């Protein structure tokens, strides 16, 4: 079983976006915030065994977090 801190560490190892466009509302999210958001969904029963869509995924940090916590599948969508 992964801990919240373990999730944050795993997500911190993802490659960061090197270029993003504010006009497209592309904003980087750090691993601390991403792990908190995904952990809250996990604790609410909204991750394990669920199909997840990460809309506007960027580097996919939220979707990857969901997959690490037991989502059955993750669909990543971006421009």
Sine and cosine of phi, psi and omega as CSV:
sin_phi,cos_phi,sin_psi,cos_psi,sin_omega,cos_omega
0.00,0.00,0.77,-0.64,0.00,-1.00
-0.99,0.12,0.61,-0.79,0.08,-1.00
-1.00,-0.05,0.23,-0.97,0.04,-1.00
-0.88,0.47,-0.66,0.75,0.01,-1.00
-0.91,0.41,-0.65,0.76,0.05,-1.00
-0.88,0.47,-0.63,0.78,0.05,-1.00
-0.90,0.44,-0.71,0.71,0.00,-1.00
-0.87,0.50,-0.67,0.74,0.01,-1.00
-0.90,0.43,-0.71,0.70,0.01,-1.00
-0.88,0.48,-0.69,0.72,-0.02,-1.00
-0.94,0.35,-0.46,0.89,0.01,-1.00
-0.93,0.37,-0.30,0.95,-0.02,-1.00
-1.00,0.06,-0.13,0.99,0.05,-1.00
-0.92,0.39,0.55,-0.84,0.05,-1.00
-0.91,0.42,0.73,-0.68,0.01,-1.00
-0.99,0.15,0.50,-0.87,0.12,-0.99
-0.92,0.39,0.74,-0.67,-0.02,-1.00
-1.00,0.02,-0.42,0.91,-0.04,-1.00
-0.65,-0.76,0.77,-0.63,0.06,-1.00
-0.64,-0.77,0.38,-0.92,-0.12,-0.99
-0.87,-0.49,0.92,-0.40,0.00,-1.00
-0.88,0.47,-0.52,0.85,0.02,-1.00
-0.89,0.46,-0.49,0.87,0.06,-1.00
-1.00,-0.04,0.15,0.99,-0.03,-1.00
0.83,0.56,0.70,0.71,0.07,-1.00
-0.99,-0.12,0.93,-0.37,-0.02,-1.00
-0.81,-0.58,0.72,-0.69,0.04,-1.00
-0.95,0.32,0.54,-0.84,0.07,-1.00
-0.86,-0.52,0.75,-0.66,-0.04,-1.00
-0.99,0.15,0.26,-0.96,-0.11,-0.99
-0.92,0.40,-0.48,0.88,0.02,-1.00
-0.91,0.40,-0.76,0.65,0.02,-1.00
-0.92,0.40,-0.69,0.73,0.00,-1.00
-0.87,0.49,-0.70,0.72,-0.01,-1.00
-0.91,0.42,-0.60,0.80,0.04,-1.00
-0.90,0.43,-0.71,0.71,0.00,-1.00
-0.89,0.45,-0.73,0.68,-0.03,-1.00
-0.93,0.37,-0.62,0.79,0.00,-1.00
-0.90,0.45,-0.65,0.76,0.05,-1.00
-0.88,0.48,-0.67,0.75,0.04,-1.00
-0.90,0.43,-0.68,0.73,0.03,-1.00
-0.86,0.51,-0.75,0.66,-0.02,-1.00
-0.91,0.40,-0.44,0.90,0.04,-1.00
-1.00,0.10,0.03,1.00,0.03,-1.00
0.99,0.15,0.33,0.94,-0.08,-1.00
-0.97,-0.24,0.29,0.96,-0.05,-1.00
-0.81,-0.58,-0.84,0.54,-0.13,-0.99
-0.86,0.52,0.84,-0.54,0.03,-1.00
0.97,0.25,0.09,1.00,-0.05,-1.00
-0.99,-0.10,0.40,-0.92,0.17,-0.99
-1.00,-0.02,0.79,-0.61,-0.10,-0.99
-0.87,-0.49,0.63,-0.78,0.11,-0.99
-0.88,-0.47,0.84,-0.55,0.04,-1.00
-0.98,-0.20,1.00,-0.06,-0.03,-1.00
-0.99,0.13,0.71,-0.70,-0.07,-1.00
0.91,0.42,0.72,0.70,-0.24,-0.97
-0.93,0.37,-0.40,0.92,-0.06,-1.00
0.86,0.51,-0.88,-0.48,0.03,-1.00
-1.00,0.07,0.03,1.00,0.10,-1.00
0.99,0.13,0.38,0.92,-0.11,-0.99
-0.88,0.48,-0.64,0.77,-0.01,-1.00
-0.95,0.31,-0.69,0.73,0.03,-1.00
-0.90,0.44,-0.65,0.76,0.04,-1.00
-0.90,0.45,-0.65,0.76,0.05,-1.00
-0.88,0.48,-0.67,0.74,0.03,-1.00
-0.90,0.44,-0.67,0.74,0.01,-1.00
-0.90,0.44,-0.66,0.75,0.03,-1.00
-0.89,0.46,-0.48,0.88,-0.02,-1.00
-1.00,-0.09,0.16,0.99,0.17,-0.99
0.95,-0.32,0.23,0.97,0.09,-1.00
-0.89,0.46,0.61,-0.79,-0.02,-1.00
-0.94,0.34,-0.56,0.83,0.08,-1.00
-0.38,-0.93,0.41,-0.91,0.03,-1.00
-0.71,-0.70,0.76,-0.65,0.08,-1.00
-0.95,-0.32,0.83,-0.56,-0.02,-1.00
-0.98,-0.22,0.79,-0.61,-0.04,-1.00
-0.78,-0.63,0.78,-0.62,0.07,-1.00
-0.46,-0.89,0.03,-1.00,-0.03,-1.00
-0.91,0.41,0.00,0.00,0.00,0.00
